[in-house]
């Protein structure tokens, strides 16, 4: 197995990407293609002590900047590290693609260069949210598709079901819901109302509407929504988490007693931080593509890169796409597969 890593993507590239690849290759023995400026990567690889590992450098002349539109990635920058990494997967030289670079560009590369899996019209990005029950809730889609039709949401549900069961292994029969403004059937916009009866037709463990608060309760294993709503939820959650941490820090500084209390709570705070840390999950998979595509955070450090590569390898080791195809065939009625 080889995983293609966009070594020039992200705020901390290429140092963190190279170090993360070295950590992963050393622990797993799985091969990594470092895609980017060959001369720069050679130096970074030597610094990181990765010369004798199963890591190969693939030269790329260009880099897709964080503020460039996705169309640039696909149409004009075909010599970029991200494009060439995706191309390695399309050609079968690598089985997975990982990037901490421009998210929109990474999605475009995954969809149009790597390509959608057989029977999939729209791949979707899945994010695992921590919950109070200790098991994650997967929200899909969180930004790959701004406009979705009911059929797409049904397919997202099967993708999420497969992700929870085969990769996260947090449930053998995942509870699936659709994000709405009320738990009662009939609540929601036209997309939700039209999707609801289709989900009831499937062999999924569909339990009805989920409200925003249910994302963090753990009562649902999978919640589906269109990419516009999902992305707003994701960005709001990320911002809220950062603000809460900052507000706690400000309050702690106000008195000696608060500082003593914070010191006593430090172990619990560290455990909470670990649960909520995106670096622990590695990255968000774009489900429904021919090869595995993992999009990780732009500020990913070496630990996050290592975990993103680890998640990518898990998708391949479990033959995720084969399991997804089986589930599409077994869980969807014929009229939804046509």
C-alpha positions in Angstrom: 0.0 0.0 0.0 1.1 3.5 -0.8 -0.5 6.8 0.3 0.0 10.0 -1.6 0.5 13.0 0.7 0.2 16.5 -0.6 3.4 17.6 1.2 3.1 21.3 0.3 -0.5 21.7 1.6 -1.3 23.4 4.9 -0.1 26.2 7.1 2.8 24.1 8.5 4.0 22.6 5.2 6.2 21.0 4.4 7.9 20.5 7.8 4.9 19.0 9.6 3.8 17.0 6.6 7.2 15.3 6.3 7.6 14.7 10.0 4.1 13.2 10.1 4.9 11.0 7.2 8.0 9.8 8.9 6.2 9.0 12.1 3.5 7.1 10.2 5.9 5.1 8.0 8.1 4.2 11.0 5.1 2.9 13.0 3.2 1.2 10.1 5.7 0.2 7.5 3.3 1.5 4.9 4.6 3.5 2.0 4.1 7.2 1.5 4.6 9.3 -1.6 5.7 12.8 -0.5 4.5 15.0 -3.4 6.0 18.5 -3.7 9.2 20.4 -4.4 11.8 17.6 -4.6 14.7 19.7 -3.4 12.9 21.0 -0.4 11.4 17.7 0.5 14.8 15.9 0.3 16.2 18.3 2.9 13.2 18.0 5.2 13.2 14.2 4.9 16.8 14.0 5.9 16.2 16.4 8.9 13.3 14.2 10.0 15.4 11.0 9.8 13.2 9.3 7.2 15.8 8.4 4.6 15.7 4.6 5.2 11.9 4.4 5.4 9.4 3.5 2.7 9.0 7.1 1.7 9.4 8.3 -1.9 9.5 11.8 -3.2 7.4 12.8 -6.3 8.4 16.2 -7.6 5.7 18.8 -8.2 6.4 22.2 -9.6 3.4 24.1 -8.3 1.5 24.6 -5.1 -2.2 25.4 -4.8 -2.5 28.4 -2.4 -5.1 28.4 0.4 -7.1 31.3 -1.2 -7.3 30.0 -4.8 -10.6 28.8 -6.1 -11.1 25.0 -6.6 -11.4 25.5 -10.4 -7.7 26.5 -10.5 -6.7 23.2 -8.9 -8.4 21.1 -11.6 -8.0 23.3 -14.7 -4.9 25.3 -14.5 -2.5 23.9 -11.8 -2.1 20.3 -13.1 1.6 20.4 -12.0 0.6 21.1 -8.4 1.4 18.8 -5.5 -2.3 18.3 -4.8 -3.2 17.5 -8.4 -0.3 15.0 -8.8 -1.1 13.3 -5.5 -4.7 12.8 -6.7 -3.4 11.6 -10.1 -1.3 8.9 -8.3 -4.4 7.4 -6.9 -6.3 7.6 -10.2 -3.5 5.7 -11.9 -3.4 3.1 -9.2 0.1 3.9 -8.0 -1.3 5.0 -4.6 -4.4 3.8 -2.9 -5.2 6.9 -0.9 -4.7 10.7 -1.0 -4.2 13.0 2.0 -4.1 16.8 2.0 -4.0 19.6 4.6 -4.2 22.2 1.9 -7.0 24.2 0.3 -10.2 22.3 1.3 -12.2 23.3 -1.8 -9.4 22.4 -4.1 -8.9 19.0 -2.2 -12.6 18.3 -2.7 -12.4 19.2 -6.4 -9.3 17.0 -6.9 -10.9 14.1 -5.1 -14.1 14.3 -7.1 -12.8 15.1 -10.6 -9.3 13.6 -10.6 -9.5 10.6 -8.3 -13.2 10.2 -9.3 -16.4 9.0 -7.8 -16.9 5.4 -6.9 -19.2 3.2 -9.0 -22.8 4.1 -8.4 -22.1 7.3 -6.5 -23.3 10.6 -8.0 -22.1 12.9 -5.1 -19.3 12.0 -2.6 -19.8 13.6 0.8 -17.5 14.8 3.6 -18.0 13.1 6.9 -17.0 14.5 10.3 -17.0 12.7 13.6 -18.2 14.9 16.5 -17.4 13.9 20.1 -20.5 13.3 22.3 -21.3 13.0 26.0 -21.9 9.3 25.5 -18.3 8.8 24.5 -19.0 7.6 21.0 -18.9 9.9 18.0 -21.8 11.2 15.9 -21.0 11.4 12.2 -22.4 14.4 10.3 -22.5 14.1 6.5 -22.2 16.1 4.3 -20.3 19.1 5.7 -19.4 20.9 2.6 -18.7 18.8 -0.5 -22.2 19.6 -2.0 -23.9 22.9 -1.5 -27.0 21.8 -3.2 -28.2 18.3 -2.7 -31.3 16.3 -3.8 -33.2 13.8 -1.6 -31.5 10.8 -3.3 -28.0 12.3 -2.4 -28.9 12.5 1.3 -30.0 8.8 1.2 -26.7 7.9 -0.3 -24.9 10.0 2.4 -26.8 8.0 5.0 -25.4 4.7 3.6 -21.9 6.2 3.5 -22.2 7.3 7.1 -23.6 3.9 8.2 -20.6 2.2 6.5 -18.1 4.6 8.1 -19.4 4.1 11.6 -19.6 0.4 11.3 -16.4 -0.4 9.4 -14.0 2.4 10.4 -15.1 3.9 13.7 -16.6 0.6 14.9 -18.8 2.4 17.4 -22.0 0.6 16.4 -23.0 -2.6 14.6 -26.4 -1.1 13.6 -25.9 2.7 13.4 -28.9 4.9 14.3 -29.4 7.3 11.4 -31.2 10.6 11.5 -31.8 13.6 9.3 -31.0 17.1 10.5 -34.1 19.2 10.9 -35.7 21.9 13.0 -37.9 19.6 15.0 -38.1 15.9 15.9 -41.6 15.3 14.6 -42.1 13.9 11.1 -43.2 16.6 8.8 -40.9 19.3 10.3 -38.2 20.8 8.1 -37.7 22.3 4.6 -38.7 20.6 1.4 -35.4 18.7 1.1 -35.9 17.2 4.6 -39.6 16.4 4.0 -38.9 14.7 0.7 -35.9 12.8 2.0 -37.6 11.4 5.1 -39.9 8.9 3.4 -37.0 7.7 1.2 -34.9 7.0 4.3 -37.8 5.0 5.7 -37.8 2.8 2.6 -34.2 1.7 3.2 -32.7 -1.1 5.3 -31.0 1.5 7.4 -31.8 1.9 11.1 -33.5 5.2 10.4 -34.9 6.7 13.6 -36.3 10.1 12.3 -35.4 13.7 12.6 -32.4 15.0 14.6 -32.2 18.5 15.9 -28.9 20.5 16.2 -28.5 19.5 19.9 -28.6 15.8 19.0 -25.2 16.1 17.3 -23.5 16.1 20.7 -25.8 13.9 22.7 -24.7 10.6 21.1 -28.3 9.5 20.6 -27.6 9.3 16.8 -24.7 7.6 15.1 -25.2 9.2 11.8 -26.9 12.5 10.9 -27.4 13.5 7.3 -27.8 17.0 5.8 -26.9 19.0 2.7 -23.4 20.4 2.5 -24.4 24.0 3.1 -26.1 23.3 6.4 -23.4 20.8 7.4 -20.6 23.3 6.8 -22.3 26.0 8.8 -22.7 23.5 11.7 -19.0 22.5 11.5 -17.6 26.0 11.4 -19.9 27.1 14.2 -18.9 24.2 16.4 -15.2 24.8 15.7 -15.6 28.5 16.6 -17.7 27.8 19.7 -15.1 25.3 21.0 -12.3 27.9 20.7 -14.3 30.6 22.3 -15.3 28.5 25.3 -11.7 27.6 25.9 -10.7 31.2 25.7 -13.5 32.4 28.0 -12.5 29.8 30.6 -8.9 31.0 30.5 -10.1 34.6 31.0 -12.2 33.6 34.0 -9.5 31.5 35.6 -7.1 34.5 35.7 -9.6 36.6 37.7 -8.8 35.1 41.1 -6.4 32.9 43.0 -9.2 30.5 44.0 -10.1 30.1 40.3 -6.4 29.3 39.5 -6.2 26.7 42.2 -9.5 25.1 41.0 -8.2 25.1 37.4 -5.0 23.4 38.6 -7.0 20.7 40.3 -9.1 20.2 37.1 -6.2 20.1 34.8 -6.2 16.3 34.2 -9.9 16.4 33.3 -9.4 19.4 31.1 -6.6 17.6 29.2 -8.8 14.6 28.7 -11.6 16.8 27.4 -9.2 18.6 25.1 -8.0 15.3 23.7 -11.6 14.1 22.9 -12.3 17.4 21.1 -9.0 17.6 19.3 -9.3 17.3 15.5 -5.8 15.9 15.4 -6.9 12.8 17.2 -9.4 12.0 14.3 -6.7 12.7 11.7 -9.1 14.3 9.2 -12.4 14.2 7.4 -12.9 11.5 4.8 -14.5 12.3 1.5 -16.7 9.2 1.2 -17.8 7.8 -2.2 -14.6 8.3 -4.2 -12.7 5.6 -6.1 -9.7 5.8 -3.8 -9.6 7.0 -0.2 -9.4 10.8 0.2 -8.7 12.3 3.6 -9.0 16.1 4.0 -7.3 17.3 7.2 -7.2 20.7 9.0 -5.1 23.5 7.4 -3.2 24.0 10.7 -2.4 20.2 11.0 0.7 19.4 12.9 2.8 16.3 12.5 0.5 14.3 14.8 -2.5 15.2 12.8 -0.8 14.3 9.6 0.3 11.0 11.0 -3.2 10.2 12.1 -4.7 11.3 8.8 -2.3 8.8 7.1 -3.3 6.2 9.6 -7.1 6.7 8.9 -6.4 6.5 5.1 -4.6 3.2 5.7 -7.6 1.9 7.7 -10.0 2.6 4.9 -7.9 0.6 2.5 -7.2 -2.3 5.0 -10.9 -2.7 5.6 -11.8 -2.5 1.9 -14.2 0.3 2.7 -15.4 0.9 -0.9 -16.2 -2.8 -1.3 -18.3 -2.7 1.9 -19.9 0.6 0.8 -20.9 -1.0 -2.5 -22.4 -4.0 -0.7 -24.4 -1.8 1.6 -25.7 0.3 -1.3 -26.9 -2.9 -3.0 -28.3 -4.4 0.2 -29.8 -1.4 2.0 -31.3 0.6 -0.8 -34.4 -0.5 -2.8 -33.9 -0.9 -6.5 -35.8 2.3 -7.3 -33.2 4.4 -5.3 -30.3 2.7 -7.0 -31.4 3.4 -10.6 
